[in-house]
């Protein structure tokens, strides 16, 4: 029986790593790793580059990206398309993928998508070596209204199903990118929750992170939160919510 190895590289909040101008996994490179479209513009491009010695085939899919109940949610998009949806990238060459917003309605609030780029395994390589290498990129796409809003965060801490959760609620009209998320307990102990990139809190959404059990709040003793946002340092208090 041949061994099957799958490697997945994701340039997103799913891994706590910084975003780079070019994302690399194997011979396939993708740029940029974050895309902004500002109304009335309704299109952008994604570049795929092959630094290897064999043709790389890739599949490009577009998903609507939302956050519900503190969790990420991806659904196939119908109002944005990637063209072409499949690409065969020649060694040393680039392939241009056009991203087009199909909706004709004005952008009233920030819209969020993720472009999933999958490098398709080479059957010939799998047959000869027994390896099935599959790399994946997840690229955030933000479609912004002409009058860009601002994030507005509030924090809470709660125990849910036996786990301690730190939740950020963004009541603003713009996402915020969060890194180096840390809690400070009532005794002054600094407890890391997410080193490096913790993720995004989308506009008018919430996101939760599991915290160590030592992070708790009760009554008038909130948990202090520190982090780095894309607009500066974050210093906040997380108030206790009723246990569930």
N, C-alpha and C positions, 0 to 999 in steps of 0.2 A: 504493500500500500504506500503510495507516495505521500509525503508530508505536505501539508497545505499551510502556508504562512500568509497571514493577512496583516499588513501594516497600514495604519490610518494616521494621516497627519492633518490636523485641523487648525487653521489660523483664526481661531475664534475664542470666545470666552469659555468654550468647553475645555480648553486647556489653559492653565495659568501661566501663559507665556506672553511676552510683549509682542505687539504687532510690528511687522517689518515691512519696508517698502515692497519687497518681493518675497513671496512665500515659496519655499523649495521643499520638494519631497521627491527623492530619486532624481530622475532626469527631467521631470515636469516642473516648470516654474510658472507661477501665476502672479500677475500684477494688474492693478493694485490689490491690497488685501482689505481695503475698505473703500466704498464708493459713496459719494454724495451727488445727488441730482437736485438742483434747485429750480423750482418753477420759474418761468414756464418751460424750461428745458425738460424733455421727456425721454432722453436717451443718453447712454454712456457706453464705454467699451471696456472689455476685459481682455488682457493679453495673455496668451499661453505660449510658453517658450520651451523648446525641447533641447536640453543640453547634452543628451545622450547620443548613442550611435545607432539607435533603431527608431523606427516610427512609433510614436506614442498615440494611442487612441484615447479620447476622453469624451465623457458624457457631461452635458451641462444642463442643470435643472434649476428652476426658480421656485422658491417657496415664500408664501406669506409668513412672516415671523411675528409672533405675538407672545405675550406672557400672561398666563391665567393662573390665579391662585398661587403666585410665586414660582410657577414652573414655566419652562420654555415650551412653545408650541409651534410646529411647522406644518403648514398646509400647502398643497400644490397651488401655485398662483395662477389666476386666470387673467389678471390685469397687467402682467408684465411677462415678457417673453425673452428668451435668449436665442439669438440667431447667429450661426446655426446651432442646433441643440447637440450635435455630434461633431467632433473634429478629429482629424488625423494629422498630427503635428510632425513634420519632417525634421530630422536631426539638424540642429543649428538654425532652425527657422522659427518664425512666430506665426501664431494663428490668432486672428482678431475675432472676438465674440461681441456682437452688438446686443446691448440690453435696452429694450424699448418698453416704455410704459404705454400700454394700450388704452387705458381709461381716458376718456375725453373730459371727464369732470375736473374742475379745478382742485388743486391740492390745498385743502383747508387745514389739515393737521399733518404732522410728520408721518409718513408711511414707511414701514420697515419690511425688508425682504432679506432672504439669504439665498445666495447663489451657491449651489453644491456642484463642485467639479470633481468627478470621479475618474481616475485613471483606470482604464479597463485592462484587465489582465491579458497577457499575450498567451494564447493557447499553446503556441509552439514552445515558448520558454517553459511553461508549466509541464509540458510533455517530456522535455529533455532533462529538466533540473528538479522537477517535483515541487517547485516553488510557485506560489500564486500571490504575487505582490500587488496589492491594491491600495493606492494612495487617494486620500480624499482631502479636499479643501472646502471650507465653508466661509464664504465672503459676505460680510454684512453690507446691505445696500440701504441708504436712507434717502427718501424723496422728501424734500423740504419745501414748505410754502415760502412765498416771497418774504413774508414777515416771520422770520424765524423766532420761535419762542425760547423759553429757558426751562431747565429742569427745576423742580421744587420737591426736595426729598424730605421725608420724615421716616423715622426708624422705630422699630419695636422688637421686643424679644419675647418669645413664648415657648412653651413646651407642648409639642404636638406628637401624639403617638410615641411618647417616650423620648423624643429627640428635642434638643434645644435649637430653635431656629431664630436667626437674625433676619428680619424682613425690612426691606427698603421700599417705600411707596413713593412713586414719582407722580405728583399731581400736576406737573408742568407739561408743556407742549413740546419738549425736546428730550431726547434720550440723554443719559449720562453714562460715561464709561468709568468703571471703578477698578482700582488696583490696590494691592497691599492692604486688604481689609483686616482690621484688627479691633479687638474688644479690650477694654480695660475694666477689670473686675472691681468690686467695691473695696477690695484690699489693695488695689493699685497694681495688680499683676496684669501684664500685657499678654494677651492670648491671640495668636494668629488664627484668622478664620480662612483667609485665602491669600497666599503669597503670590506676588506677581499679578497678572490680570485676573480679576475676580469675575468680570463680565459687564454686561450692560443692564441698566434699568430703563426700559423703554418709556416713552411718553404715556402718561395716564395708565401706568401699569405698576406691577409690583414684582419683586424678585426676592427669593429667600435663599439663605445659606445655612447649612448645618454647622453649629458651633459646638465646641467641647462642653461637656456637662458642667465645667467650672464657671461657665458664663451664664449667669442668672440675674434676674432683676425682680425686685418685689417692693411693693408700696412706693415709698418716696426715694428709693435707692436705684436709680436707673443705671444701665450699663453705658459706659462711654464708648463711642465709636470713633475710630480714626481711619482714614483712607486717603488715597489720592484719586481725585476726579480729573476729567479732562479739562476742567475749568479751574483747578486749584485744589488745595488741601481741603479735606472734609473733617470737621470736628462736630460731633453730634451726640445726642443722648437717645438711647433706645429704651422706651418705657415698657413696662411689663404688661403683657396681655393675658387674659384668662386662659388657663391651661385647657387643652382639648384632649 
